[in-house]
Amino acid sequence: MALSKDGLLAKLQEWAVEHETINHALSPTCEIHSESIRGTPFEKYIGSGQAKNLFFKVPSGGGPLKGRLFLVCALVETDVDNKALSARLGIKPSAPLRFAADDVFDDVLQIPKGSVNPFVMAQASCGDVMLLLDEKFLSCERLLFHPMQSDYTTALAPSQLIAFLDRAAPSRYAFVDFSSTEPLQLPGDGKAGGGAGGQKQGAAKQPKAGGGGAAPAGGQK
């Protein structure tokens, strides 16, 4: 079952994840979102906490990771090169990461385009998704994400996002330096169900909760 906004906010409360959520106009792109939160307590995070979300699938000719799904969440300002990321993951250059097809997007993320966020990792339908997070998130005071619909924004500290993911997807997320060219070894070797603990693996790492203080993604955001 898809996670609704109210269901997500209830889960955040149940898991003692500290957050603040506000209502505003529908904001399916980062530009619109920036305008929507001007004049609100979240205005100060414009350009320093807004995220873009990219949903990729490895093509059938991509090698050992063929068919795998990756959700990339990064600061709007961070350059995410799908070909460079593919090379670091060991995906064949002839079949690099591509945006997931609409049917895969709908069946797996179960969320409207323009509302994509890392909270989807709590859904059973995302059990085979690997979440790659921008390492720069860890330096932000607050991170802004849509809580399942784009007319709301939830702000939370990086440590609270980690606390959420440690409950929702403990072996299926990692923080990545997207400017690096080092090979990436993923939690569980890129397979759902593996464990990464708090170790650093290549340029991907999973910090422990307590550490550390919205743009279109192929039409997704």
N, C-alpha and C positions, 0 to 999 in steps of 0.2 A: 504494500500500500504506500502511495506517495505521502510524503511528510508535508503537512500544511504549515502555514505560518504559525497558527495557534499551537499546533502540535510541536513545532520546533521550539517555540518560546517556553512551552511547558517543560520540554525536555531540558532546556538550558537551566530552568529553575530547579528541576529535579536533581540535576547533576551539579548544582551549585556553581554554575558558570556565570561569572559576573558580566553583565552586559547592559546596554541601554538601547532602546529601540524607539524610533520616531516614525510618524506617518508623513507622507508628502505626495506630490503628484507622481503619476507613473513615470518611471525614469529608466527606460530600457538601454540607454547609452550613457557613457561617462559624462559626455558634455551636458546632457539633460540632467543627469544626476547632480552635477556640480551646481547647476542653476537651482535645482529643487531644494538643496540643503543650505543655500545662502540664507542668512538671517536666522539660522538655527544653531544650536550648540555644536553641531557637527561641522560648521563652516570652516573651522580652523584646521580640519583634517583634509580639506581639498588639496590635492597634490602631495599629500603625505600620509596616505592611508587608504586611498581608493584602489580597487583592484580590477584587473581584467581576468577573464576566465576562459580558457581554451580547452575544448574537449576533442581529444585526438584518438584515432584508432590506427594500429599498425596494420598495413596492408598484408594480404596473404603472402606476398613475396618478400616480406620484410625480414625473414629469418626466424630465429628461435622465439622471438616475442610476437610473432604474427598473430593478429586477432586481438592483441591486448589493448586495453583502454586506459588512457591517461588523461586526467584532468589537471591542467596547469593553471595555478592561481598566482598571479604576479602583480606587483605594483604597475599602475598604468604606464609609468615612465620606463619600466624595464623592457629591454628588447628581448623577445623570445623568438629565436630562429629555429623553426621546426627541423630544418635540415641539420643544423649544428647539434641540436638536442638529439636527433636521431642517431648521429654519428657517435655521440657520447654513450648512448644506450646500446650500441652495437647493432643497430638496425641497418639493413643494407641500403647503400646510397641510392640504388635504383628504385627503392620502394620506401621512402621516408614517411614519417608521421603525417597523416592527413586528417582534416576535420572529419569527425564521425558523421555518417549519413543521418538524415533527418529521422529515419525510423529508429536507428540506434539511439540517437539523442532522446527521442520521446520515450522509448521503452526502458532505457537505463536511468536517465536523469529525472524523467517524469516531472519536468518543470518547464514553464514557459521560457522561450528564448528571451534574453534580456534580464533574466532573474538568476542566472547560474551563480552558485556559491559553494564553498567547501562544506557547508552543512549537509549537502546531499549525501555525504559519505555515511550518514546515519541510516540511510534507506537500504533495505535488503536488496533492492534492484541494483545497487552500486557495489555489491560485494566483490566484484571482479575489477573494480576501478582502482588504479594507483594514483594517488594525489601527490603532485609535485608543487611545492610551495616556494615562493621567492624568499631566499635567505634574507633579503632586505626587509621583509616583514618584521624581523626580530628587532630592528632598530626603530620601529614606529611606536608612537605613544598609543595609538588606537588603530584598529583595522576596521574598515567599513565594508559590510556585505549586505546584500538583500536577503532577508529571512524568507526565502521561497517565493516572494512576489516583489515586483519592482516599485511598488508604491510605499514600501517601508525600507528603512535602513537600520541595521543593528551594528553598534560599535562595541568592540571589545579589545582588551589588551592582548598582545601576542601570547602571553602566558595562558590566558583564558581560552584562546583558540586551541592551544596545545592540550589543555585540560579536556576540552571537548573531544578532540581527535583521539586522545588516549582512551576515551570511553567508546567512541563510535567506530574507530578504525585504527586500532593500536599498531598494526603491522602493515598498514597500507598508506602511509604518508611519509614524506621526507622533505626537508628543506634543501634547496638547491641554489648554488651560485650560477645563475644563468650566463654570466660573463666568462665563466671558465671553459676550458676545452678538455679538461680531464675526463677520462672515462667514468661513467656512473655505475656503481653497483647498488642496486635497489634493495630495500628490505625484503628478505625472503627470496633474493635473487630475482625480484620482479614478479613473484608469484603470490597471489592472495593466500593468506594463511601462514606466511613466514613470519619471523620475528626479527626486529632490528634493535630492540632495546633502546639504549641511548647512545649507541656507538656511531662514530663518524665513518662513512663508507665512501671513499673517493671524495666527490664534492657534494654528495647527498648526506644529510644527517638528520637525526631526530633528537632535538634537545628535550630535556625533561620538563614537564609542566612546572611552572614556578620560575623558569628562566626567562629573561627578557622582560622587560618592563611591564568606480565600477564601469569598465569599458567593454565594447562588444568583443566576443570571442568567436570569430567566424560567424558573426551574426548571433552569437550566443550571449555574451557578456556574463 
